[in-house]
Amino acid sequence: MKLAALIFFTLAVCGPWSGLNAQSASTGADTAQQRIDEVFTKPKITSDYFSASYLEHNTQAKVEGIVKDLKSQLGDYKSVKKSTEKNDPPFDDSWQRYTATFAKGVDDIYIHFDDAGKIDALTFRAPHPGGT
């Protein structure tokens, strides 16, 4: 069951891998941090943040469900910050890595933006109860 959860969190909301470009690196860290924060704090996630290709593969309800699952496992959301860790494979430097902190643990989140500055991939890794 834990392996299934790991695969779910890793792949469930990831956009298509083809066509990813270097735009994410040039999209400001402040924008990425703000988008992730809003995913965890807003009652409804706005589709305006996501590219059309992302929304073809993922629904707002799917992302909201993952957020709800993370909060049920890790408690209340506290904050998000840019990670100082190097990206794990298969995430190259065009992805931005963040760590979300909750009352009872943390989660690594990878985010990627398209040329228009819209999220075209968003991946929640397996949560870490109790911290790192």
Secondary structure as GFF3:
##gff-version 3
##sequence-region A 1 132
A	DSSP	alpha_helix	2	11	.	.	.	ID=ss1
A	DSSP	alpha_helix	23	26	.	.	.	ID=ss2
A	DSSP	alpha_helix	29	41	.	.	.	ID=ss3
A	DSSP	three_ten_helix	47	49	.	.	.	ID=ss4
A	DSSP	alpha_helix	52	57	.	.	.	ID=ss5
A	DSSP	alpha_helix	60	74	.	.	.	ID=ss6
A	DSSP	beta_strand	77	82	.	.	.	ID=ss7
A	DSSP	beta_strand	96	102	.	.	.	ID=ss8
A	DSSP	beta_strand	105	113	.	.	.	ID=ss9
A	DSSP	beta_strand	119	124	.	.	.	ID=ss10
A	DSSP	beta_strand	128	129	.	.	.	ID=ss11
###
